[in-house]
Amino acid sequence: MAAIWCDLGTEIIKAEKPVEGDLSRAEQAVFGWPLILSDGRNLLRQLTNRNKKGIAVDLYSPKG
């Protein structure tokens, strides 16, 4: 749903864990279909996170 809001012009800022990031970064295939594009980008991540801005935040560190 957030991707659609971004398509309509809303600014979405996504907070991720510093080292791991979003779970979609690690996905290689879904139901046997590869998700990695020829240029190395992850198709699932591109579809769900398009037009979003991202920051990395460590909630367990005083510095963040």
PyRosetta script that sets phi, psi and omega in degrees:
from pyrosetta import init, pose_from_sequence

init()
pose = pose_from_sequence("MAAIWCDLGTEIIKAEKPVEGDLSRAEQAVFGWPLILSDGRNLLRQLTNRNKKGIAVDLYSPKG")
pose.set_psi(1, -37.1)
pose.set_omega(1, -179.5)
pose.set_phi(2, -64.4)
pose.set_psi(2, -34.0)
pose.set_omega(2, 178.9)
pose.set_phi(3, -62.6)
pose.set_psi(3, -37.3)
pose.set_omega(3, 178.3)
pose.set_phi(4, -67.4)
pose.set_psi(4, -41.5)
pose.set_omega(4, 177.1)
pose.set_phi(5, -60.2)
pose.set_psi(5, -40.2)
pose.set_omega(5, 176.9)
pose.set_phi(6, -63.0)
pose.set_psi(6, -41.7)
pose.set_omega(6, 178.1)
pose.set_phi(7, -58.9)
pose.set_psi(7, -30.7)
pose.set_omega(7, -178.9)
pose.set_phi(8, -87.8)
pose.set_psi(8, 0.1)
pose.set_omega(8, 174.1)
pose.set_phi(9, 108.4)
pose.set_psi(9, 0.1)
pose.set_omega(9, 179.0)
pose.set_phi(10, -75.2)
pose.set_psi(10, 140.0)
pose.set_omega(10, 176.9)
pose.set_phi(11, -87.8)
pose.set_psi(11, 116.6)
pose.set_omega(11, 179.9)
pose.set_phi(12, -112.0)
pose.set_psi(12, 128.5)
pose.set_omega(12, 176.2)
pose.set_phi(13, -114.0)
pose.set_psi(13, 119.9)
pose.set_omega(13, -175.9)
pose.set_phi(14, -101.3)
pose.set_psi(14, 127.8)
pose.set_omega(14, 177.6)
pose.set_phi(15, -98.3)
pose.set_psi(15, 130.7)
pose.set_omega(15, -178.7)
pose.set_phi(16, -126.8)
pose.set_psi(16, 162.4)
pose.set_omega(16, 173.0)
pose.set_phi(17, -68.3)
pose.set_psi(17, 141.7)
pose.set_omega(17, -173.4)
pose.set_phi(18, -56.3)
pose.set_psi(18, -48.7)
pose.set_omega(18, -174.6)
pose.set_phi(19, -92.4)
pose.set_psi(19, -44.4)
pose.set_omega(19, -174.9)
pose.set_phi(20, -75.1)
pose.set_psi(20, -44.2)
pose.set_omega(20, -175.3)
pose.set_phi(21, 72.7)
pose.set_psi(21, -158.6)
pose.set_omega(21, -179.2)
pose.set_phi(22, -71.9)
pose.set_psi(22, 147.6)
pose.set_omega(22, 178.2)
pose.set_phi(23, -61.5)
pose.set_psi(23, -29.5)
pose.set_omega(23, -178.5)
pose.set_phi(24, -66.8)
pose.set_psi(24, -17.8)
pose.set_omega(24, 178.3)
pose.set_phi(25, -64.7)
pose.set_psi(25, -32.9)
pose.set_omega(25, -175.1)
pose.set_phi(26, -88.3)
pose.set_psi(26, -14.1)
pose.set_omega(26, -177.7)
pose.set_phi(27, -67.6)
pose.set_psi(27, 129.4)
pose.set_omega(27, 179.5)
pose.set_phi(28, -105.1)
pose.set_psi(28, -31.1)
pose.set_omega(28, -178.1)
pose.set_phi(29, -155.4)
pose.set_psi(29, 152.2)
pose.set_omega(29, 175.4)
pose.set_phi(30, -129.4)
pose.set_psi(30, 123.7)
pose.set_omega(30, -178.8)
pose.set_phi(31, 52.1)
pose.set_psi(31, 35.3)
pose.set_omega(31, 178.2)
pose.set_phi(32, 85.9)
pose.set_psi(32, -7.4)
pose.set_omega(32, 179.6)
pose.set_phi(33, -92.1)
pose.set_psi(33, 128.2)
pose.set_omega(33, -179.5)
pose.set_phi(34, -67.5)
pose.set_psi(34, 144.4)
pose.set_omega(34, 180.0)
pose.set_phi(35, -106.6)
pose.set_psi(35, -9.0)
pose.set_omega(35, -176.9)
pose.set_phi(36, -87.8)
pose.set_psi(36, 125.0)
pose.set_omega(36, 179.1)
pose.set_phi(37, -78.5)
pose.set_psi(37, 166.7)
pose.set_omega(37, -176.9)
pose.set_phi(38, -61.2)
pose.set_psi(38, -26.4)
pose.set_omega(38, 179.4)
pose.set_phi(39, -91.5)
pose.set_psi(39, 6.2)
pose.set_omega(39, 175.6)
pose.set_phi(40, 95.5)
pose.set_psi(40, -9.5)
pose.set_omega(40, 178.8)
pose.set_phi(41, -74.7)
pose.set_psi(41, 153.8)
pose.set_omega(41, -179.8)
pose.set_phi(42, -92.9)
pose.set_psi(42, 121.0)
pose.set_omega(42, -176.4)
pose.set_phi(43, -61.0)
pose.set_psi(43, -45.0)
pose.set_omega(43, 179.7)
pose.set_phi(44, -59.5)
pose.set_psi(44, -44.3)
pose.set_omega(44, 179.7)
pose.set_phi(45, -64.8)
pose.set_psi(45, -40.3)
pose.set_omega(45, 179.7)
pose.set_phi(46, -64.2)
pose.set_psi(46, -38.7)
pose.set_omega(46, -178.8)
pose.set_phi(47, -72.7)
pose.set_psi(47, -43.2)
pose.set_omega(47, -173.9)
pose.set_phi(48, -85.5)
pose.set_psi(48, -22.9)
pose.set_omega(48, -176.1)
pose.set_phi(49, -114.4)
pose.set_psi(49, 17.3)
pose.set_omega(49, -178.2)
pose.set_phi(50, -62.5)
pose.set_psi(50, 142.1)
pose.set_omega(50, 177.0)
pose.set_phi(51, 65.9)
pose.set_psi(51, 6.9)
pose.set_omega(51, 178.9)
pose.set_phi(52, -91.8)
pose.set_psi(52, 149.5)
pose.set_omega(52, 171.3)
pose.set_phi(53, -96.6)
pose.set_psi(53, 150.7)
pose.set_omega(53, -177.7)
pose.set_phi(54, -132.4)
pose.set_psi(54, 147.9)
pose.set_omega(54, 173.5)
pose.set_phi(55, -134.0)
pose.set_psi(55, 155.0)
pose.set_omega(55, 176.0)
pose.set_phi(56, -108.1)
pose.set_psi(56, 128.2)
pose.set_omega(56, -177.6)
pose.set_phi(57, -131.6)
pose.set_psi(57, 129.2)
pose.set_omega(57, 174.8)
pose.set_phi(58, -102.2)
pose.set_psi(58, 101.7)
pose.set_omega(58, -176.5)
pose.set_phi(59, -71.5)
pose.set_psi(59, -13.4)
pose.set_omega(59, -178.0)
pose.set_phi(60, -96.4)
pose.set_psi(60, -1.3)
pose.set_omega(60, 179.9)
pose.set_phi(61, -110.1)
pose.set_psi(61, 138.7)
pose.set_omega(61, 177.8)
pose.set_phi(62, -60.2)
pose.set_psi(62, -29.6)
pose.set_omega(62, 179.5)
pose.set_phi(63, -79.7)
pose.set_psi(63, -18.6)
pose.set_omega(63, -180.0)
pose.set_phi(64, 84.7)
pose.dump_pdb("model.pdb")
